[in-house]
Amino acid sequence: MSRAVHRLVQGCAGLSVLAAVHATVNTALLRRPPVVPPAVDRPVTVVVPVRDEADQITGCLAALLDQRGVPGLRVVVVDDGSTDGTPERVPADLRVRLLTARPPAPGWLGKPNACAQGAAAAGEADLLVFLDADVRLMPDAIASAVAVLDDAGLDLVSPWPRQLTGSAAERLVQPLQQWLWATLLPLRLAERSPRPSLAAANGQFLLVRRTAYERAGGHAAVRGEVIEDIALLRAVKAAGGRGVVVDGSTLATCRMYDGWPAVRDGYTKSLWSALGGHPAASAGAAATLGVVWVLPPLAALAGSRAGLVGYAAGVLNRAVVAAGTGGRVWPDALAHPVSVALLDVLAARSLRAHRRGELTWRGRTLPAPR
């Protein structure tokens, strides 16, 4: 190994150690829901946008309508052009309203369009929840999320559900979502800072004060965003609000993708945006992840002690985050370099498809490069 490569490995190992320390502190500071939340004393409307969710909507709504401590709960299910019979599976319940979404206008993507129409139909609700159909809430989930919102004086909280995984591809890739923000985002600073880069959110389960939502421009402000959840948090922060991701591992579960084809297509759709939204920024972010968390393990295989330290720090980092967010710790953390390498492959695929204008999702073409 040349001296230059040895120094690079040492530098990457040092960054891996620092990242593990930061992730440990971050996980300790992660806001968590109370064990027994107080009842919610104001109206809450839950918006559930759906498009071909016939296999999911029944279970989602059953858990949603079983919420405790939310006497003012109302649900708006927004059907976004389903062709699989999803609307027919929405139960007849006085608390549930089924709304057929108008087709997206030019410049709008499907999910922001459906969410905006659901929010407009929310009546006098003081609090809005946006919930994906593949999420299953625990009975105290909404009351607990409201308690975190109120106790911390925030305008938006995004309780990150415990991510369920089945296949090897899911176990390798899915945990990187929470690993990324727990490792790279200073959570307490992110709560207060209006900087767009200091934002992480998950549209699977998101709670926002109605006043902050409207002040930020609602989903109209993020109408063309592929990752509308993070964009909405940024809009709330830009309008003077405060928000952050919080622990939702005891409040909800979600199996986001089922198998490699779904993982591949889902990340291809969004990774170019998640890593910066600009080709150079996205490619640079992916390359940095690979260098810091893949190079040291490769060097360790060649006998590098610094590489072994870097690998061990990466494994510890992954294990700490998994333990703190309800994920699987062992043996999955040992494969962390493989996870990061696979993420880089998906990022390259996403960037290529975005440049060519080939991105689609659920039968709709996503925006071409500007």
N, C-alpha and C positions, 0 to 999 in steps of 0.2 A: 504494500500500500504506500503510495507516494505521500510526502509530507503534506502537500496541499489537501489531498483527500482526507488524511488523518485529521487535519485541523478542521475540515468541514464536518467530519463525523463528530469530533469533540464539540463543535459549536451546536450541532443539531441535538446532541445528547443533552447539552446544557439547557437548550430551549425546552426539550421534553421534560426535564426535571422541573424547570420553572412552571411549565404548564400543569404538571401534576400537582404542584403546591397550590397554584391558583385554583385549580378545580376542587381541591380539598377544601379550601377556604370558601369558595363559592357554594359548594354543596352544603356546607354548614350554615351559610347565610340565606339559603333558599327559603323563601317564605312558604310555610306549610299551614294547612287548614286546621282549625280546632277540632278536638275529638268530638265535642258535642256543641254544634253551632246553635246560636239563638235563632228564633223564628224570624223570617223576613217580614218587615212591617210595611212594605210598599209593593205595588204591582210589578210583576216580572212577566215579560213576554219572551218566549223562546222561539227563534226563527230556525226552521230546519229546511234548508234548500235540498231538493232531491232531483236526481235525473237517473232514471233506471235503477232504482234502489228497492225493487220488490222483495229481494231477499233480506234486506236490512231494516226496512222502515217499521215493521211490526215490533221487532225486538227493541228498537230505539225508542219508539213511542210508549211501549209498555213500561220501560224503566223511567222514562221522563214523566209519565203520569202517576208514577208511584213515589214522587218526591215528597219528602216530609218537610214541614216548617215553611212552606211557601203557599200560603192561602190564596194569594193573588195571582197564581200561575195561569198563564194562557199560552197556547202553542199555535204558531202559524206555520203550516207545512206549505212550502212553495214548490209546486211541481214545475220543473224546468224542461218540459218537452219529453217526458218519459214515454217509452213505447213498450214497456214490459208489464204494464198493469199496476205500477206503483200507486197511483191515486186510489184504486179500488181497495187497497190494503190499509188505507188510513181509517181508523175506527171512528164510528159515530159517537162523539163525546162533546158535551157542551163546551169543554175547555179547548177544543181543537177546531181550528179553521183551516180548510183546504183551499189554497189559492193557486190558480193556474197563472203562471208567469207570462207576461207579454214577452215576445222574442226580443233578444238583445238588440238595442239600437246600434248604429255604427259607432265604433270606438269602445263598446262595452263587451266584456267577456261574460260568459254564462253565469258563473257563481256570484260575482259582484252584482249582476243584474237581479238575480233571484233574491239575494240578501237585501238589496235596497228595497225591493217591492215588499218583502216580508216586514222590514222595519217600518215602512210606511203604513202597513196594516196593523201595527202593534198597539193602536189605541193610545191610552194614557199611561202606558207603562213607564215607570221611572228607570227601570233596568232592562237592558236587552241582553239576551244570550243568543249566540250563534253556535249551532250544534250540527255536526255532520251525522249522517244517518248510520254510519258504521261505529258510532260511539255508544257505549253502554254506561249509563250513569249509576252510581251507587245512590241509595235512598236520600242521603244528606248532601249530595253533591252541590246543588245550587245554593242551598243555605250556607254551606261551608265556603263556597266561592265568594258569596256576598260578604260573609264575615271577614275574609281576608281583604277584600276591597275596602270595607269600612274601617277595619282596624289599622290598615296601613295608609289610609287617606289617599287611595289611588283612584284613578278614573277608569282604568281598564286593567283587568287581570286575565291571563291566559293560563288556566290550570292545564298542565301538560299531562294527558292521560298515560296510564301505564300501557306501553306498546306491546301487544301480543304478537308473537312470531312463531312460525311453524317450520318453514323450509330453511335450508342452510343459507340461501340468499337473503332471506328476511333477517335471520339472526346475525349475519355479517353486516348488513347495511343499515337496517332500521335504527339500531341503537346510536348510530352516529349523529342523528338529529339532536338528541339531548346532550350527547357528548360535545358537540360543537359549541352550543351556547354555554354549557357549564364550564367549558375549558377556556373559551375566548371572550366571553361577555362578562364584565364586572357588574354583577347584578344590582348591587345597591347604588352604584353610580348610574347605571342605566335607568333606574327608577326616576332619577331627578333630571338627567340630562336630556335636552331636546335634540341631541345629535342623531341623525338618521342611522348612523352606523351602530349605535348602541340600542338596538331593538331586536327582540326575538319574541315571536308569538306563534300560536298554533290554532288555526281556524277550526280544528276539530271541536274545540270547546273554548269559547271566548265570551267574557262578560264585560259589558261596558255601560257606564252611566249614560242615560239618554241625552242629557245636556251636553256631555263631552262628545258624544257621537255626532250630534247635530252641529255643534260648534266646529268640528273637524270637517264637516261636509258629507259625513256618512259614506256609504259605499260609492256615491257619485265621485268622491275624491280619489277613489282607487279603481275606477271603472275598467281600466285596461290592464290592470296588474295581474300577472299570472300567480304571484304569491300575494294575494290580497290581504292576508292576515297581518303580515309584517308591515305592509304598506298602510293598513288602517291604524296600527299602533303608531307608526311614524306620523301620520296625519293628526292623530290625537295629541301627540307630543308637540308637534309644530304649532298646534292651536292653544298651547299652554297647559295641556293635561299631563298626567303622569300615569305610566303603566309599565308592566313587566310580566314576564313569565313566572309562574309559581308552580309548586309541586301539586300535581293532580293525580299522583299514582294511587292514592287511596280513594279518589273520587270518581274515576272513570277508567274504562279500558277501551282500547281500539286496536283492531287488526287492520292496518291501513292497506296492506297489499297481501295477496295470497299467491305465493310462488314467484319464481324468477321472471317470467314474462311481465307480470304486473309491476314488480319492482323496477325492472328495466324501463318500461314505458312511463311509469310514474316519475321516476327521477330524470329521465330524458326530457320530459315536459318542463320540469321546473329548475333543474340544477343550474342552468346558465344564469337564471335570475337570482337564485339563492346565493351564488358565489360572487355577485357584484353587478350582474346585469349588463356588463360591457365585456366584449371579447377579451381584451387585454387583462382587465381586472379579474375576470372569471378564470382565465388560464393561469394567471399569476397566483391566485388563491389556491387552485388545485395543485399547482406545482409545489407551493410552499408546504402544503399538507403532506405531500409525498416525500419531500426532502426531509422534513423533520421527523416523520413517524415511520417511514419505510427504509430510508437509507441506513440509520443506525442498526436495525435488525439484520440487514444484509451484511453490514460490516462485521457484526457479531459472529455471523456464520464463518467469516474469514479469520476469526480469532481476535477481533478488536475488543478490548475491555471497555473503551468508551462506547462502542456500539452496543455492548451488553447492558451498560448502564442506561443508555437511551431506550433500549427495548423494554427493560424492566420498569422504567418510569412511565412509558406509554401504557404498559399493562396495568400498572397501579392506577394511573389516571382513569383508564376505562373502567376498572373495577370500582373505584370510588364513586364515579358518576352513576354507574349501573345500580350500585347498592342504594344510592341516595334518591334515585328516581324510579325505583320499582322494576328495574331491568334484571336480566339474567347475568350473573357475575361470572361464574366458572362453568365450563372452561372457555367461554366465549371471549373473555378479555385476553386470553393468550393469543388469539388470532387477530388482534388489533391491527397489526401491519397489513394483513391481508384485507381487512375491512377498508382501510384507507386507500390501498391500491385499487380495490374494486370501485371505490367512490371516484377515484381519478379517472378510471375507464368510463364510468357513467357520465362524468363531467365532460370528457372529450366528446362522447356521443351526443350529449345535449348541446354543446357548443356547435358542433358540426350541423346538427339538424336545425338549430336556430339560424345559423348563417344561410342555410339553403332554403329557409322558409318552409320546412317540412314538418313543423311541430303541429300535432293534433291531439285533442283529448275529448273522449266521449263523442266522437263524430263531428267535432268542430275544429276548424283551423285556428291556431293561435297566431298572435301578431307576428308579422315578418320583421326582420331587423330594420331599424330606422336609420 
